[in-house]
């Protein structure tokens, strides 16, 4: 019986070559929901903005990030200050799509400015928004990020590198989000990357595995490993099956 392989790490790229408007990236329905959310937030004193990431910004961001990520199951808290500071010392520039409630900073998405791309580094937004929103703040931040990339004439947004097998290392919802903002997964070029066998996985919960066999490969197939059956899986992960970039096959785990 042939084995099924997957890379340990995948990278996420949103291609903006030839894109002239946000509507070419985010669906019309999603854009309508974002516009409604922006209006609702503005009516309650929330505001969005683009900021330069400096020491003052890190003083606001790091405590929020540490509390939020540290409270997650399987959450890995990176030393954001050290990584951003080291990058700035090498001449890199960083900005943030920031969310404020009045004069209180409550969330942001940090990204680096590369020659042809914006590269997302860290994101944290609150769950306890007092306004009922038709779409999450992460999608609203992406709206602003795409607008900024187009303004700066960048041809790509890089949404980082993830450990493959979502549900084991991070939430399946993270993969759903990245696929639904138009990102395409590919085999990461990280030196530590290597290929593993799906058959060797030992699972206790649902898991999403992006499949590939070769370095640099653009990924077009994934397995949703579950014991709940295909109908239940499709009902639980609606956004996963709503996207067209990756074909997702439901398979019972062993």
For each residue, the residues with C-beta under 8 A, 3 or more apart:
1:
2:
3: 197 198 199
4: 197 198 199 211 223
5: 195 196 197 198 211 212 213
6: 164 165 195 196 198 209 210 211 212
7: 10 164 187 188 193 194 195 196 210 212
8: 163 164 192 193 194 195 196
9: 161 162 163 164 187 188 190 192 193
10: 7 161 162 164 185 186 187 188 210 212 219
11: 158 160 161 185 186 187 188 189 190
12: 158 159 160 161 162 178 183 184 185 186
13: 156 157 158 159 183 184 186
14: 25 146 156 157 158 159 181 182 183 184
15: 19 155 156 184
16: 19 25 146 149 150 154 155 156 157
17: 155 156
18:
19: 15 16 24 25 150
20: 24 150
21: 24 150
22: 25 26 31 143 146 147 150
23: 26 28 31
24: 19 20 21
25: 14 16 19 22 146 181 182
26: 22 23 30 31 34 139 142 143 146 181 182
27: 30 31
28: 23 31 32
29: 32 33
30: 26 27 33 34 135 139 180
31: 22 23 26 27 28 34 35 143
32: 28 29 35 36
33: 29 30 36 37 134 135 139
34: 26 30 31 37 38 135 139 140 143
35: 31 32 38 39
36: 32 33 39 40 134 135
37: 33 34 40 41 133 134 135 140
38: 34 35 41 42 48 140
39: 35 36 42 43
40: 36 37 43 44 131 132 133
41: 37 38 44 46 47 48 129 131 133 140
42: 38 39 45 46 47
43: 39 40 131
44: 40 41 130 131
45: 42 101 102
46: 41 42 99 100 101 129 131
47: 41 42 99 100
48: 38 41 97 98 99 100 140 141 144
49: 97 98 100
50: 95 96 97 98 144 148
51: 57 95 96 98 108
52: 57 93 94 95 96
53: 57 58 61 84 94 95 96 110
54: 57 58
55: 58 59
56: 59 60
57: 51 52 53 54 60 61 96 108
58: 53 54 55 61 62 80 81 84 85
59: 55 56 62 63
60: 56 57 63 64 105
61: 53 57 58 64 65 80 96 105 108 110 122 124
62: 58 59 65 66 80 81
63: 59 60 66 67
64: 60 61 67 68 105 106 107 124
65: 61 62 68 69 77 80 122 124
66: 62 63 69 70 77
67: 63 64 70 71
68: 64 65 71 72 124 126
69: 65 66 72 75 76 77 124
70: 66 67 75 77
71: 67 68 75
72: 68 69 75
73:
74: 168 169 170
75: 69 70 71 72
76: 69
77: 65 66 69 70
78: 83 122
79: 82 83
80: 58 61 62 65 83 84 110 121 122
81: 58 62 84 85
82: 79 85 86
83: 78 79 80 86 87 121
84: 53 58 80 81 87 88 94 110 121
85: 58 81 82 88 89
86: 82 83 89 90
87: 83 84 90 92 94 112
88: 84 85 91 92 93 94
89: 85 86
90: 86 87
91: 88
92: 87 88 112 113
93: 52 88 112 113
94: 52 53 84 87 88 110 111 112 113 121
95: 50 51 52 53 110 111 113 148
96: 50 51 52 53 57 61 108 109 110 111
97: 48 49 50 108 109 111 141 144 145 148
98: 48 49 50 51 105 107 108
99: 46 47 48 105 106 107 108 125 137 141
100: 46 47 48 49 103 104 105 106
101: 45 46 104 106
102: 45
103: 100
104: 100 101
105: 60 61 64 98 99 100 108
106: 64 99 100 101 125 126
107: 64 98 99 124 125 126 137
108: 51 57 61 96 97 98 99 105 123 124 125
109: 96 97 120 122 123 124 125 138 141 145
110: 53 61 80 84 94 95 96 120 121 122 123
111: 94 95 96 97 118 119 120 121 145 157
112: 87 92 93 94 118 119 121
113: 92 93 94 95 118 152
114: 117 118 119 154 158
115:
116: 154 155 156
117: 114 149 154 155 156 157 158
118: 111 112 113 114 145 148 149 152 154 156 157 158
119: 111 112 114 157 158 160
120: 109 110 111 123 145 157 158 159 160
121: 80 83 84 94 110 111 112 160
122: 61 65 78 80 109 110
123: 108 109 110 120 138 141
124: 61 64 65 68 69 107 108 109
125: 99 106 107 108 109 136 137 138 141
126: 68 106 107 129 137
127:
128:
129: 41 46 126 133 137
130: 44
131: 40 41 43 44 46
132: 40
133: 37 40 41 129 136 137
134: 33 36 37
135: 30 33 34 36 37 139 140
136: 125 133 139 140
137: 99 107 125 126 129 133 140 141
138: 109 123 125 141 142 177
139: 26 30 33 34 135 136 142 143 177 181
140: 34 37 38 41 48 135 136 137 143 144
141: 48 97 99 109 123 125 137 138 144 145
142: 26 138 139 145 146 181
143: 22 26 31 34 139 140 146 147
144: 48 50 97 140 141 147 148
145: 97 109 111 118 120 141 142 148 149 157
146: 14 16 22 25 26 142 143 149 150 157
147: 22 143 144 150 151
148: 50 95 97 118 144 145 151 152
149: 16 117 118 145 146 152 154 156 157
150: 16 19 20 21 22 146 147 153 154
151: 147 148
152: 113 118 148 149
153: 150
154: 16 114 116 117 118 149 150 157
155: 15 16 17 116 117
156: 13 14 15 16 17 116 117 118 149
157: 13 14 16 111 117 118 119 120 145 146 149 154 183
158: 11 12 13 14 114 117 118 119 120
159: 12 13 14 120 178 181 183
160: 11 12 119 120 121
161: 9 10 11 12 188 190
162: 9 10 12 166 169 170 174 175
163: 8 9 168 169 170
164: 6 7 8 9 10 169 209 210
165: 6 168 169 201 207 208 209
166: 162 169 170 171 172 174 175 207 208 209
167: 171 172 203 205 206 207 208
168: 74 163 165 201 203 205 207
169: 74 162 163 164 165 166
170: 74 162 163 166 174
171: 166 167 174
172: 166 167 175 176 206 207 208 237 240
173: 176 177
174: 162 166 170 171 177 178
175: 162 166 172 178 179 185 208 210 240
176: 172 173 179 180 237 239 240 243
177: 138 139 173 174 180 181 239
178: 12 159 174 175 181 183 185
179: 175 176 183 185 239 240 243 245 246
180: 30 176 177 239 242 243
181: 14 25 26 139 142 159 177 178
182: 14 25 26 245
183: 12 13 14 157 159 178 179 245
184: 12 13 14 15 218 219 245
185: 10 11 12 175 178 179 210 218 219 245 246
186: 10 11 12 13 212 216 217 218 219
187: 7 9 10 11 193 212 214 215 216 217 219
188: 7 9 10 11 161 193
189: 11 193 215 216
190: 9 11 161 193
191:
192: 8 9
193: 7 8 9 187 188 189 190 215
194: 7 8
195: 5 6 7 8 212 213
196: 5 6 7 8 200
197: 3 4 5 200 201
198: 3 4 5 6 201 209 211 223 225
199: 3 4 254
200: 196 197
201: 165 168 197 198 207 209 225 253
202:
203: 167 168 206 207 225 253
204:
205: 167 168
206: 167 172 203 224 225 226 228 233 236
207: 165 166 167 168 172 201 203 224 225 226 253
208: 165 166 167 172 175 222 223 224 225 240 248
209: 6 164 165 166 198 201 222 223 225
210: 6 7 10 164 175 185 219 221 222 246
211: 4 5 6 198 219 221 222 223
212: 5 6 7 10 186 187 195 217 219
213: 5 195 217
214: 187 217
215: 187 189 193
216: 186 187 189
217: 186 187 212 213 214
218: 184 185 186
219: 10 184 185 186 187 210 211 212 222 246
220: 245 246 247
221: 210 211 246 247 248 249
222: 208 209 210 211 219 246 247 248 249
223: 4 198 208 209 211 248 249 250 251
224: 206 207 208 233 237 240 248 249 250 251
225: 198 201 203 206 207 208 209 251 252 253
226: 206 207 229 232 233 250 251 252 253
227: 252 253
228: 206 232 233 236
229: 226 232 233 250
230: 233 234 250
231: 234 235
232: 226 228 229 235 236
233: 206 224 226 228 229 230 236 237 250
234: 230 231 237 238 241 250
235: 231 232 238
236: 206 228 232 233
237: 172 176 224 233 234 240 241
238: 234 235 241 242
239: 176 177 179 180 242 243
240: 172 175 176 179 208 224 237 243 248
241: 234 237 238 248
242: 180 238 239
243: 176 179 180 239 240 246
244:
245: 179 182 183 184 185 220
246: 179 185 210 219 220 221 222 243
247: 220 221 222
248: 208 221 222 223 224 240 241
249: 221 222 223 224
250: 223 224 226 229 230 233 234
251: 223 224 225 226
252: 225 226 227
253: 201 203 207 225 226 227
254: 199
